[in-house]
Amino acid sequence: MLPRGLSPMLATTGALPQGDDGWAHEVKWDGVRALVAVEGGGVRVTSRNGNDVTAGYPELAGLTAPEPALLDGELVAFDDSGRPDFGLLQGRMHVRGPSPALMRATPVTLLVFDVLHLGERSLLAEPYDVRREVLEGLGLSGDHWQVPPAFLGAGGPVADATRAQGMEGLVSKRRDSRYAPGRRSPAWVKTKHVLRQSVVVCGWKAGEGGRSGRIGSLLLGVHGEGGLRYAGHVGTGFSSAALAHLQQLLEPLARASPAYADEVPREHARHARWVEPVLVGEVEVTAWTRDGRLRHPSWKGLRDDLDPGQVVRE
């Protein structure tokens, strides 16, 4: 029987490792992480925070392996140009039992990049190169699952190619590294072309004009010294449907005071509606300011695969 309760190994953010030896480089896919158990003629999909999300992705039901296997990968939705689109995936992330029409409109693909267990054999202590060889030998290729390539040697050309293609970045992995469930390890380094940050929604402010009385911007936080720290606000990147959905989610979460451990600047706190810090979202930003604020954030969508307590500055 395959092990349960494992959490994915996580990467640290850093510069692209230099040198030709010792590293494998993989594309950083813009989706949601999942551990997938293939066993007994069935498939079980578990999110990064341990939730069973199998019902949300029926297209994976046909995934098979020569032996029971526990796989690590990313669930993505591709746009018309073949690039992963997190915004498209939003239409599937929160739906359990999607209709055939939704599955046709927004198909999901599992990109498998690691194998943790095969048959009676745990592969956690095996080096990356061994796990990769085992993974490539499983023959995982289908309409909704595939094993994307890994590139050995210098990462510079891979970084240049993925940047030109508009991809989010790279994950470089030490070829002699073991798999450390639930740990953020320097043996895996993510280098981002586009700066993305997970955030906790801590409040909102009403907008003006067409958004009068409704959400105009969200007040955001990330965990740091002492608890949640104010990280700024975001007012762009929302569709009308996203705003309506957020309004429904946030209104029952109202609280009298902010959940931050630090003080919110007066001009941002004025007329704010505070909420319980339980919703996690994703923003795209240009940089962090010196005082710990997100510069020019744009909303990308909600995440249900992260616990709010796991959200720290990238």
Secondary structure, DSSP 8 states (H G I E B T S, - for coil): ----S----EEEE-----SSSSEEEEEE-SSEEEEEEEETTEEEEEETTS-B-GGG-GGGTT---SS-EEEEEEEE-B-TTS-B-HHHHHHHHT-SS--HHHHHHS--EEEEEEEEEETTEE-TTS-HHHHHHHHHTT--EETTEE----EES-SHHHHHHHHHTT--EEEEEETT----TT-EEEEEEEEESSEEEEEEEEEEEEBSGGGBTSEEEEEEEEEETTEEEEEEEE-SS--HHHHHHHHHHHGGGB-SS---SS---HHHHTT-EEEEEEEEEEEEESEE-TTS-EES-EEEEEESSS-GGG-B--
